[in-house]
Amino acid sequence: MIENFPDANIECLFFINNADLILKHGKGFGEGEIILYALGHSKTLNEAEWFVKCTGKLWVDNFWQCLDQWNRQFLCQAFFSNVFSLKKSRLEYVDTRFYLVNKDFYQAHLSRAHIERGGLGKRSIEDRFLEIVMREELSNFLFETPPIVCGVGGGSGKYYKDSKTRRLKEKLRSWIISHNSKFESLFNKR
């Protein structure tokens, strides 16, 4: 790898999740445990004020554009239902596939989301993140320009196909919701 990225500072950590606990609590539990392990063992993260989380086997095509939106606290994408419908739009959950977060904010507010979420049939980690940002009354925590997430989802095996149609639909969805008076304060408009 060093041949391909000669100036990169690369740190590798090794961690094995407890498969029984993941079966019991779901993929979000494993996700949270990996982040806690990394925060406790990474020299790089120990020196950092913030970090980026991206689910394995995924990447963000417009990463640098997303990074330019960084608000120094927490920045993510969320899913809204009924955006292209006459029904009332609703904020359904926080997308935990990719986000930027201040390390102190994560440890104070998000680090236990995977533990406190409950077992089968209960709240997902995405639901817990939503509950937390609502409880903390966060504003400006949603990307104005949505991340273009590509790759294969680890838990679902879902392939996130990148196409012009998908990009246009995501931009339109984001624009409509960010101009809805009920939700506009949630978007990080610079």
Rosetta constraint file for C-alpha pairs under 8 A:
AtomPair CA 1 CA 5 HARMONIC 6.37 0.50
AtomPair CA 2 CA 6 HARMONIC 5.07 0.50
AtomPair CA 2 CA 7 HARMONIC 7.97 0.50
AtomPair CA 2 CA 8 HARMONIC 7.44 0.50
AtomPair CA 11 CA 42 HARMONIC 7.66 0.50
AtomPair CA 11 CA 43 HARMONIC 8.00 0.50
AtomPair CA 11 CA 44 HARMONIC 7.27 0.50
AtomPair CA 13 CA 38 HARMONIC 7.35 0.50
AtomPair CA 13 CA 41 HARMONIC 7.83 0.50
AtomPair CA 13 CA 42 HARMONIC 7.25 0.50
AtomPair CA 15 CA 34 HARMONIC 7.19 0.50
AtomPair CA 15 CA 37 HARMONIC 7.51 0.50
AtomPair CA 17 CA 22 HARMONIC 7.69 0.50
AtomPair CA 17 CA 30 HARMONIC 6.20 0.50
AtomPair CA 17 CA 33 HARMONIC 7.30 0.50
AtomPair CA 17 CA 34 HARMONIC 7.35 0.50
AtomPair CA 18 CA 22 HARMONIC 6.45 0.50
AtomPair CA 18 CA 30 HARMONIC 7.71 0.50
AtomPair CA 19 CA 23 HARMONIC 6.18 0.50
AtomPair CA 20 CA 24 HARMONIC 6.20 0.50
AtomPair CA 21 CA 25 HARMONIC 5.84 0.50
AtomPair CA 21 CA 26 HARMONIC 7.69 0.50
AtomPair CA 21 CA 29 HARMONIC 7.56 0.50
AtomPair CA 21 CA 30 HARMONIC 7.95 0.50
AtomPair CA 22 CA 26 HARMONIC 4.83 0.50
AtomPair CA 22 CA 27 HARMONIC 5.89 0.50
AtomPair CA 22 CA 28 HARMONIC 7.92 0.50
AtomPair CA 22 CA 29 HARMONIC 5.94 0.50
AtomPair CA 22 CA 30 HARMONIC 5.74 0.50
AtomPair CA 23 CA 27 HARMONIC 7.81 0.50
AtomPair CA 24 CA 119 HARMONIC 6.30 0.50
AtomPair CA 24 CA 120 HARMONIC 7.07 0.50
AtomPair CA 25 CA 29 HARMONIC 5.92 0.50
AtomPair CA 25 CA 118 HARMONIC 6.76 0.50
AtomPair CA 25 CA 119 HARMONIC 4.66 0.50
AtomPair CA 25 CA 120 HARMONIC 6.43 0.50
AtomPair CA 26 CA 30 HARMONIC 7.26 0.50
AtomPair CA 26 CA 119 HARMONIC 7.27 0.50
AtomPair CA 26 CA 120 HARMONIC 7.43 0.50
AtomPair CA 27 CA 31 HARMONIC 6.27 0.50
AtomPair CA 27 CA 155 HARMONIC 6.31 0.50
AtomPair CA 28 CA 32 HARMONIC 6.17 0.50
AtomPair CA 28 CA 114 HARMONIC 5.68 0.50
AtomPair CA 28 CA 124 HARMONIC 6.82 0.50
AtomPair CA 28 CA 125 HARMONIC 5.24 0.50
AtomPair CA 29 CA 33 HARMONIC 6.24 0.50
AtomPair CA 29 CA 114 HARMONIC 4.76 0.50
AtomPair CA 29 CA 115 HARMONIC 6.53 0.50
AtomPair CA 29 CA 125 HARMONIC 7.64 0.50
AtomPair CA 30 CA 34 HARMONIC 6.19 0.50
AtomPair CA 30 CA 114 HARMONIC 7.95 0.50
AtomPair CA 31 CA 35 HARMONIC 6.51 0.50
AtomPair CA 31 CA 114 HARMONIC 7.63 0.50
AtomPair CA 32 CA 36 HARMONIC 6.23 0.50
AtomPair CA 32 CA 111 HARMONIC 6.92 0.50
AtomPair CA 32 CA 112 HARMONIC 7.59 0.50
AtomPair CA 32 CA 113 HARMONIC 7.51 0.50
AtomPair CA 32 CA 114 HARMONIC 5.37 0.50
AtomPair CA 32 CA 115 HARMONIC 7.92 0.50
AtomPair CA 33 CA 37 HARMONIC 6.11 0.50
AtomPair CA 33 CA 114 HARMONIC 7.82 0.50
AtomPair CA 34 CA 38 HARMONIC 6.17 0.50
AtomPair CA 35 CA 39 HARMONIC 6.09 0.50
AtomPair CA 36 CA 40 HARMONIC 6.16 0.50
AtomPair CA 36 CA 111 HARMONIC 7.07 0.50
AtomPair CA 37 CA 41 HARMONIC 6.06 0.50
AtomPair CA 38 CA 42 HARMONIC 5.29 0.50
AtomPair CA 38 CA 45 HARMONIC 7.39 0.50
AtomPair CA 39 CA 45 HARMONIC 6.02 0.50
AtomPair CA 39 CA 46 HARMONIC 6.74 0.50
AtomPair CA 40 CA 46 HARMONIC 7.69 0.50
AtomPair CA 41 CA 46 HARMONIC 7.84 0.50
AtomPair CA 42 CA 46 HARMONIC 6.01 0.50
AtomPair CA 43 CA 47 HARMONIC 6.50 0.50
AtomPair CA 44 CA 48 HARMONIC 6.39 0.50
AtomPair CA 45 CA 49 HARMONIC 7.80 0.50
AtomPair CA 45 CA 50 HARMONIC 7.83 0.50
AtomPair CA 45 CA 51 HARMONIC 7.28 0.50
AtomPair CA 48 CA 103 HARMONIC 7.64 0.50
AtomPair CA 49 CA 102 HARMONIC 5.99 0.50
AtomPair CA 49 CA 103 HARMONIC 5.63 0.50
AtomPair CA 49 CA 104 HARMONIC 7.53 0.50
AtomPair CA 50 CA 72 HARMONIC 7.75 0.50
AtomPair CA 50 CA 100 HARMONIC 7.31 0.50
AtomPair CA 50 CA 101 HARMONIC 5.52 0.50
AtomPair CA 50 CA 102 HARMONIC 4.04 0.50
AtomPair CA 50 CA 103 HARMONIC 4.72 0.50
AtomPair CA 50 CA 104 HARMONIC 7.90 0.50
AtomPair CA 51 CA 100 HARMONIC 5.89 0.50
AtomPair CA 51 CA 101 HARMONIC 5.65 0.50
AtomPair CA 51 CA 102 HARMONIC 6.52 0.50
AtomPair CA 51 CA 103 HARMONIC 6.66 0.50
AtomPair CA 52 CA 98 HARMONIC 7.28 0.50
AtomPair CA 52 CA 99 HARMONIC 5.79 0.50
AtomPair CA 52 CA 100 HARMONIC 4.45 0.50
AtomPair CA 52 CA 101 HARMONIC 6.42 0.50
AtomPair CA 53 CA 97 HARMONIC 7.34 0.50
AtomPair CA 53 CA 98 HARMONIC 5.35 0.50
AtomPair CA 53 CA 99 HARMONIC 5.38 0.50
AtomPair CA 53 CA 100 HARMONIC 6.39 0.50
AtomPair CA 54 CA 58 HARMONIC 6.74 0.50
AtomPair CA 54 CA 59 HARMONIC 6.93 0.50
AtomPair CA 54 CA 97 HARMONIC 5.55 0.50
AtomPair CA 54 CA 98 HARMONIC 4.38 0.50
AtomPair CA 54 CA 99 HARMONIC 6.80 0.50
AtomPair CA 55 CA 59 HARMONIC 7.94 0.50
AtomPair CA 55 CA 96 HARMONIC 7.99 0.50
AtomPair CA 55 CA 97 HARMONIC 5.08 0.50
AtomPair CA 55 CA 98 HARMONIC 6.52 0.50
AtomPair CA 55 CA 153 HARMONIC 7.55 0.50
AtomPair CA 55 CA 154 HARMONIC 7.37 0.50
AtomPair CA 56 CA 153 HARMONIC 7.60 0.50
AtomPair CA 56 CA 154 HARMONIC 6.51 0.50
AtomPair CA 57 CA 151 HARMONIC 5.77 0.50
AtomPair CA 57 CA 152 HARMONIC 5.56 0.50
AtomPair CA 57 CA 153 HARMONIC 6.59 0.50
AtomPair CA 57 CA 154 HARMONIC 6.64 0.50
AtomPair CA 58 CA 149 HARMONIC 6.63 0.50
AtomPair CA 58 CA 150 HARMONIC 5.53 0.50
AtomPair CA 58 CA 151 HARMONIC 4.43 0.50
AtomPair CA 58 CA 152 HARMONIC 5.95 0.50
AtomPair CA 58 CA 153 HARMONIC 6.72 0.50
AtomPair CA 59 CA 149 HARMONIC 5.80 0.50
AtomPair CA 59 CA 150 HARMONIC 5.45 0.50
AtomPair CA 59 CA 151 HARMONIC 6.34 0.50
AtomPair CA 60 CA 147 HARMONIC 6.19 0.50
AtomPair CA 60 CA 148 HARMONIC 5.30 0.50
AtomPair CA 60 CA 149 HARMONIC 4.59 0.50
AtomPair CA 60 CA 150 HARMONIC 6.12 0.50
AtomPair CA 61 CA 147 HARMONIC 7.44 0.50
AtomPair CA 61 CA 148 HARMONIC 5.46 0.50
AtomPair CA 61 CA 149 HARMONIC 6.58 0.50
AtomPair CA 61 CA 150 HARMONIC 7.07 0.50
AtomPair CA 62 CA 66 HARMONIC 6.34 0.50
AtomPair CA 62 CA 147 HARMONIC 6.19 0.50
AtomPair CA 62 CA 148 HARMONIC 5.99 0.50
AtomPair CA 63 CA 67 HARMONIC 6.10 0.50
AtomPair CA 63 CA 147 HARMONIC 7.04 0.50
AtomPair CA 64 CA 68 HARMONIC 6.20 0.50
AtomPair CA 65 CA 69 HARMONIC 6.91 0.50
AtomPair CA 65 CA 145 HARMONIC 7.85 0.50
AtomPair CA 66 CA 70 HARMONIC 7.09 0.50
AtomPair CA 66 CA 143 HARMONIC 7.07 0.50
AtomPair CA 66 CA 145 HARMONIC 7.09 0.50
AtomPair CA 66 CA 146 HARMONIC 7.59 0.50
AtomPair CA 66 CA 147 HARMONIC 6.40 0.50
AtomPair CA 67 CA 100 HARMONIC 8.00 0.50
AtomPair CA 69 CA 143 HARMONIC 6.94 0.50
AtomPair CA 69 CA 144 HARMONIC 7.75 0.50
AtomPair CA 69 CA 188 HARMONIC 7.20 0.50
AtomPair CA 69 CA 190 HARMONIC 7.55 0.50
AtomPair CA 70 CA 74 HARMONIC 7.89 0.50
AtomPair CA 70 CA 75 HARMONIC 6.65 0.50
AtomPair CA 70 CA 100 HARMONIC 7.27 0.50
AtomPair CA 71 CA 75 HARMONIC 6.81 0.50
AtomPair CA 71 CA 140 HARMONIC 7.69 0.50
AtomPair CA 71 CA 141 HARMONIC 7.60 0.50
AtomPair CA 71 CA 188 HARMONIC 7.41 0.50
AtomPair CA 72 CA 101 HARMONIC 7.25 0.50
AtomPair CA 72 CA 102 HARMONIC 6.14 0.50
AtomPair CA 73 CA 100 HARMONIC 7.92 0.50
AtomPair CA 73 CA 101 HARMONIC 5.60 0.50
AtomPair CA 73 CA 102 HARMONIC 4.88 0.50
AtomPair CA 73 CA 105 HARMONIC 6.55 0.50
AtomPair CA 73 CA 141 HARMONIC 7.91 0.50
AtomPair CA 74 CA 99 HARMONIC 7.41 0.50
AtomPair CA 74 CA 100 HARMONIC 5.73 0.50
AtomPair CA 74 CA 101 HARMONIC 4.34 0.50
AtomPair CA 74 CA 102 HARMONIC 6.24 0.50
AtomPair CA 74 CA 105 HARMONIC 7.59 0.50
AtomPair CA 74 CA 141 HARMONIC 5.68 0.50
AtomPair CA 75 CA 99 HARMONIC 5.75 0.50
AtomPair CA 75 CA 100 HARMONIC 5.17 0.50
AtomPair CA 75 CA 101 HARMONIC 6.37 0.50
AtomPair CA 75 CA 140 HARMONIC 7.77 0.50
AtomPair CA 75 CA 141 HARMONIC 4.59 0.50
AtomPair CA 75 CA 142 HARMONIC 5.45 0.50
AtomPair CA 75 CA 143 HARMONIC 6.22 0.50
AtomPair CA 76 CA 94 HARMONIC 7.24 0.50
AtomPair CA 76 CA 95 HARMONIC 6.84 0.50
AtomPair CA 76 CA 96 HARMONIC 7.52 0.50
AtomPair CA 76 CA 98 HARMONIC 6.72 0.50
AtomPair CA 76 CA 99 HARMONIC 4.60 0.50
AtomPair CA 76 CA 100 HARMONIC 6.57 0.50
AtomPair CA 76 CA 141 HARMONIC 6.25 0.50
AtomPair CA 76 CA 142 HARMONIC 5.03 0.50
AtomPair CA 76 CA 143 HARMONIC 5.84 0.50
AtomPair CA 77 CA 94 HARMONIC 6.23 0.50
AtomPair CA 77 CA 95 HARMONIC 5.39 0.50
AtomPair CA 77 CA 96 HARMONIC 7.85 0.50
AtomPair CA 77 CA 98 HARMONIC 7.69 0.50
AtomPair CA 77 CA 99 HARMONIC 7.35 0.50
AtomPair CA 77 CA 142 HARMONIC 5.34 0.50
AtomPair CA 77 CA 143 HARMONIC 5.84 0.50
AtomPair CA 77 CA 146 HARMONIC 6.62 0.50
AtomPair CA 77 CA 147 HARMONIC 7.37 0.50
AtomPair CA 78 CA 91 HARMONIC 7.24 0.50
AtomPair CA 78 CA 92 HARMONIC 7.47 0.50
AtomPair CA 78 CA 93 HARMONIC 5.72 0.50
AtomPair CA 78 CA 94 HARMONIC 4.22 0.50
AtomPair CA 78 CA 95 HARMONIC 4.96 0.50
AtomPair CA 78 CA 142 HARMONIC 7.03 0.50
AtomPair CA 79 CA 91 HARMONIC 6.21 0.50
AtomPair CA 79 CA 92 HARMONIC 5.66 0.50
AtomPair CA 79 CA 93 HARMONIC 5.56 0.50
AtomPair CA 79 CA 94 HARMONIC 6.36 0.50
AtomPair CA 79 CA 95 HARMONIC 6.70 0.50
AtomPair CA 80 CA 89 HARMONIC 6.38 0.50
AtomPair CA 80 CA 90 HARMONIC 5.31 0.50
AtomPair CA 80 CA 91 HARMONIC 4.50 0.50
AtomPair CA 80 CA 92 HARMONIC 5.48 0.50
AtomPair CA 80 CA 93 HARMONIC 7.49 0.50
AtomPair CA 80 CA 177 HARMONIC 7.80 0.50
AtomPair CA 81 CA 89 HARMONIC 5.47 0.50
AtomPair CA 81 CA 90 HARMONIC 5.27 0.50
AtomPair CA 81 CA 91 HARMONIC 6.62 0.50
AtomPair CA 81 CA 92 HARMONIC 6.53 0.50
AtomPair CA 82 CA 86 HARMONIC 7.32 0.50
AtomPair CA 82 CA 87 HARMONIC 5.88 0.50
AtomPair CA 82 CA 88 HARMONIC 6.38 0.50
AtomPair CA 82 CA 89 HARMONIC 4.75 0.50
AtomPair CA 82 CA 90 HARMONIC 6.87 0.50
AtomPair CA 83 CA 88 HARMONIC 7.86 0.50
AtomPair CA 83 CA 89 HARMONIC 5.44 0.50
AtomPair CA 83 CA 173 HARMONIC 6.40 0.50
AtomPair CA 83 CA 176 HARMONIC 7.23 0.50
AtomPair CA 83 CA 177 HARMONIC 7.00 0.50
AtomPair CA 84 CA 173 HARMONIC 7.64 0.50
AtomPair CA 85 CA 89 HARMONIC 7.92 0.50
AtomPair CA 89 CA 177 HARMONIC 7.98 0.50
AtomPair CA 92 CA 127 HARMONIC 7.67 0.50
AtomPair CA 92 CA 130 HARMONIC 7.89 0.50
AtomPair CA 93 CA 126 HARMONIC 5.41 0.50
AtomPair CA 93 CA 127 HARMONIC 5.22 0.50
AtomPair CA 93 CA 129 HARMONIC 7.47 0.50
AtomPair CA 93 CA 130 HARMONIC 5.45 0.50
AtomPair CA 94 CA 126 HARMONIC 5.03 0.50
AtomPair CA 94 CA 127 HARMONIC 6.70 0.50
AtomPair CA 94 CA 129 HARMONIC 5.96 0.50
AtomPair CA 94 CA 130 HARMONIC 5.33 0.50
AtomPair CA 95 CA 126 HARMONIC 6.04 0.50
AtomPair CA 96 CA 125 HARMONIC 7.76 0.50
AtomPair CA 96 CA 126 HARMONIC 6.10 0.50
AtomPair CA 98 CA 149 HARMONIC 7.95 0.50
AtomPair CA 101 CA 105 HARMONIC 7.03 0.50
AtomPair CA 101 CA 106 HARMONIC 6.39 0.50
AtomPair CA 102 CA 106 HARMONIC 6.15 0.50
AtomPair CA 103 CA 107 HARMONIC 6.18 0.50
AtomPair CA 104 CA 108 HARMONIC 6.06 0.50
AtomPair CA 105 CA 109 HARMONIC 5.88 0.50
AtomPair CA 105 CA 110 HARMONIC 7.34 0.50
AtomPair CA 106 CA 110 HARMONIC 4.78 0.50
AtomPair CA 106 CA 111 HARMONIC 5.66 0.50
AtomPair CA 107 CA 111 HARMONIC 4.98 0.50
AtomPair CA 109 CA 113 HARMONIC 7.91 0.50
AtomPair CA 109 CA 132 HARMONIC 7.03 0.50
AtomPair CA 110 CA 129 HARMONIC 6.89 0.50
AtomPair CA 110 CA 132 HARMONIC 7.36 0.50
AtomPair CA 112 CA 116 HARMONIC 6.16 0.50
AtomPair CA 113 CA 117 HARMONIC 6.11 0.50
AtomPair CA 113 CA 125 HARMONIC 6.18 0.50
AtomPair CA 113 CA 128 HARMONIC 5.74 0.50
AtomPair CA 113 CA 129 HARMONIC 6.65 0.50
AtomPair CA 114 CA 124 HARMONIC 7.98 0.50
AtomPair CA 114 CA 125 HARMONIC 5.56 0.50
AtomPair CA 114 CA 128 HARMONIC 7.73 0.50
AtomPair CA 116 CA 128 HARMONIC 7.87 0.50
AtomPair CA 117 CA 122 HARMONIC 6.99 0.50
AtomPair CA 117 CA 123 HARMONIC 5.27 0.50
AtomPair CA 117 CA 124 HARMONIC 6.10 0.50
AtomPair CA 117 CA 125 HARMONIC 6.29 0.50
AtomPair CA 117 CA 128 HARMONIC 6.16 0.50
AtomPair CA 118 CA 122 HARMONIC 5.46 0.50
AtomPair CA 118 CA 123 HARMONIC 6.12 0.50
AtomPair CA 118 CA 124 HARMONIC 7.74 0.50
AtomPair CA 119 CA 123 HARMONIC 7.64 0.50
AtomPair CA 123 CA 127 HARMONIC 5.71 0.50
AtomPair CA 123 CA 128 HARMONIC 6.60 0.50
AtomPair CA 124 CA 128 HARMONIC 6.31 0.50
AtomPair CA 125 CA 129 HARMONIC 6.15 0.50
AtomPair CA 126 CA 130 HARMONIC 6.37 0.50
AtomPair CA 127 CA 131 HARMONIC 6.26 0.50
AtomPair CA 128 CA 132 HARMONIC 6.18 0.50
AtomPair CA 129 CA 133 HARMONIC 6.26 0.50
AtomPair CA 130 CA 134 HARMONIC 6.13 0.50
AtomPair CA 131 CA 135 HARMONIC 5.97 0.50
AtomPair CA 132 CA 136 HARMONIC 6.05 0.50
AtomPair CA 133 CA 137 HARMONIC 5.97 0.50
AtomPair CA 133 CA 138 HARMONIC 5.44 0.50
AtomPair CA 134 CA 138 HARMONIC 6.41 0.50
AtomPair CA 138 CA 186 HARMONIC 7.18 0.50
AtomPair CA 139 CA 185 HARMONIC 5.54 0.50
AtomPair CA 139 CA 186 HARMONIC 4.46 0.50
AtomPair CA 139 CA 187 HARMONIC 6.91 0.50
AtomPair CA 139 CA 188 HARMONIC 7.65 0.50
AtomPair CA 140 CA 185 HARMONIC 6.05 0.50
AtomPair CA 140 CA 186 HARMONIC 4.60 0.50
AtomPair CA 140 CA 187 HARMONIC 4.50 0.50
AtomPair CA 140 CA 188 HARMONIC 3.94 0.50
AtomPair CA 140 CA 189 HARMONIC 7.04 0.50
AtomPair CA 141 CA 186 HARMONIC 5.74 0.50
AtomPair CA 141 CA 187 HARMONIC 5.88 0.50
AtomPair CA 141 CA 188 HARMONIC 5.80 0.50
AtomPair CA 142 CA 186 HARMONIC 5.88 0.50
AtomPair CA 142 CA 187 HARMONIC 4.56 0.50
AtomPair CA 142 CA 188 HARMONIC 5.67 0.50
AtomPair CA 143 CA 147 HARMONIC 7.46 0.50
AtomPair CA 143 CA 187 HARMONIC 6.13 0.50
AtomPair CA 143 CA 188 HARMONIC 5.85 0.50
AtomPair CA 144 CA 174 HARMONIC 7.05 0.50
AtomPair CA 144 CA 175 HARMONIC 7.91 0.50
AtomPair CA 144 CA 178 HARMONIC 7.44 0.50
AtomPair CA 144 CA 187 HARMONIC 5.65 0.50
AtomPair CA 144 CA 188 HARMONIC 5.63 0.50
AtomPair CA 144 CA 189 HARMONIC 6.09 0.50
AtomPair CA 145 CA 171 HARMONIC 6.89 0.50
AtomPair CA 145 CA 174 HARMONIC 7.25 0.50
AtomPair CA 146 CA 170 HARMONIC 6.82 0.50
AtomPair CA 146 CA 171 HARMONIC 6.62 0.50
AtomPair CA 146 CA 174 HARMONIC 6.83 0.50
AtomPair CA 148 CA 162 HARMONIC 7.65 0.50
AtomPair CA 148 CA 167 HARMONIC 7.10 0.50
AtomPair CA 149 CA 160 HARMONIC 6.82 0.50
AtomPair CA 149 CA 162 HARMONIC 7.89 0.50
AtomPair CA 150 CA 159 HARMONIC 7.58 0.50
AtomPair CA 150 CA 160 HARMONIC 4.93 0.50
AtomPair CA 150 CA 161 HARMONIC 6.20 0.50
AtomPair CA 150 CA 162 HARMONIC 6.20 0.50
AtomPair CA 151 CA 159 HARMONIC 5.85 0.50
AtomPair CA 151 CA 160 HARMONIC 5.35 0.50
AtomPair CA 151 CA 161 HARMONIC 7.15 0.50
AtomPair CA 152 CA 157 HARMONIC 5.68 0.50
AtomPair CA 152 CA 158 HARMONIC 5.50 0.50
AtomPair CA 152 CA 159 HARMONIC 4.46 0.50
AtomPair CA 152 CA 160 HARMONIC 6.08 0.50
AtomPair CA 153 CA 157 HARMONIC 4.83 0.50
AtomPair CA 153 CA 158 HARMONIC 5.08 0.50
AtomPair CA 153 CA 159 HARMONIC 6.41 0.50
AtomPair CA 153 CA 160 HARMONIC 7.51 0.50
AtomPair CA 154 CA 158 HARMONIC 7.85 0.50
AtomPair CA 162 CA 166 HARMONIC 6.50 0.50
AtomPair CA 162 CA 167 HARMONIC 7.24 0.50
AtomPair CA 163 CA 167 HARMONIC 6.26 0.50
AtomPair CA 164 CA 168 HARMONIC 6.06 0.50
AtomPair CA 165 CA 169 HARMONIC 6.07 0.50
AtomPair CA 166 CA 170 HARMONIC 6.12 0.50
AtomPair CA 167 CA 171 HARMONIC 6.16 0.50
AtomPair CA 168 CA 172 HARMONIC 6.06 0.50
AtomPair CA 169 CA 173 HARMONIC 5.98 0.50
AtomPair CA 170 CA 174 HARMONIC 6.07 0.50
AtomPair CA 171 CA 175 HARMONIC 6.04 0.50
AtomPair CA 172 CA 176 HARMONIC 6.08 0.50
AtomPair CA 173 CA 177 HARMONIC 6.26 0.50
AtomPair CA 174 CA 178 HARMONIC 5.87 0.50
AtomPair CA 175 CA 179 HARMONIC 6.24 0.50
AtomPair CA 176 CA 180 HARMONIC 6.49 0.50
AtomPair CA 177 CA 183 HARMONIC 6.50 0.50
AtomPair CA 177 CA 184 HARMONIC 7.06 0.50
AtomPair CA 178 CA 183 HARMONIC 6.13 0.50
AtomPair CA 178 CA 184 HARMONIC 4.59 0.50
AtomPair CA 178 CA 185 HARMONIC 7.93 0.50
AtomPair CA 178 CA 186 HARMONIC 7.76 0.50
AtomPair CA 178 CA 187 HARMONIC 6.21 0.50
AtomPair CA 179 CA 183 HARMONIC 7.41 0.50
AtomPair CA 179 CA 184 HARMONIC 5.58 0.50
AtomPair CA 180 CA 184 HARMONIC 5.70 0.50
AtomPair CA 181 CA 185 HARMONIC 7.83 0.50
AtomPair CA 183 CA 187 HARMONIC 7.47 0.50
